[in-house]
Amino acid sequence: MQGLVLQLEQARYHRFHHEIDMTLKFLSWRTGHGTLTRSRIDQLSAVNDGTASYCKKGIILYEDHAWKLHLQQSPGYPSGHVIPLMITDMSQKLLPRWSHRTTDTKVLSLLHGHDLCFNAFKARITGSDNNQCIVCNEADSNTHRIFSCPLGNCSYRTCLIHLQNHESPGWSVLSSANINNLTAFRSLAQLVVTYSKGT
């Protein structure tokens, strides 16, 4: 089997390329290597020593690692920040399974801020001069809606106010070690993200 895999590795294109690549990434993570620094042959030989064995918990941990690595490579991710909570735990709080799609859209919009419901973003996209909030006439953005817009004057904002000085409120929420902040953020999104006809 090992010889077959090595032969496939020599081929530039083959149908199992993605599967082999994913297996090698898993082996790198399992053996404590964050990147593919070991030779591919050494990694393949590890299949016979139990390194490639896995269980449900191990796969969940690996998926968490893969998602966090993907997020850390995203544009705008703050240098040096870590995401302490498990991705699955964060997802269950921000986007629970029973949630309505409209609510999920509001949560994600408030998280990244790239939505036409925010007039500052809309003005940037359309070239309009009107970037003001319709409630308080300040520049309208997700940061404004989270921390200062009168729409969000409630206990949920109180839970999040300590994140106000962060350069990116979305990343600060994801970097929080307090899972209650995620619940508060979800509840706040339902109050401060509103859609009018034509938005």
Beta strands, then each sheet from edge to edge (+ up, - down):
end
